[in-house]
Amino acid sequence: MKTFENSGVLPAQQTLEVLSYWIHSQIQFHEKQLESVTSEEDIKQRERSIKKLQAELQELRHSLTCSDCPTGVTLRTQVVSL
């Protein structure tokens, strides 16, 4: 098994930018998948995923822009290949 790890501390505003971009990419992925999905269950699942991501982004924005928000955030990425 190979593992790649990357971590670092970012200011809150940069964290918001990075995570917003990532969440928007996930939303776009699900929207693109909706174009080729024909199963009603798959469509509903993707729509639920999009709504969940949108809610998480809203919560993230609130958490990182409030008056007592953190000044920095530690991000950790781990990619594991089996």
Secondary structure, DSSP 4 states (H G I P E B T S, - for coil): -EEEEEEEEEEHHHHHHHHHHHHHHHHHHHHHHHTT---HHHHHHHHHHHHHHHHHHHHHHHHHHSTT--SEEEEEEEEEE-
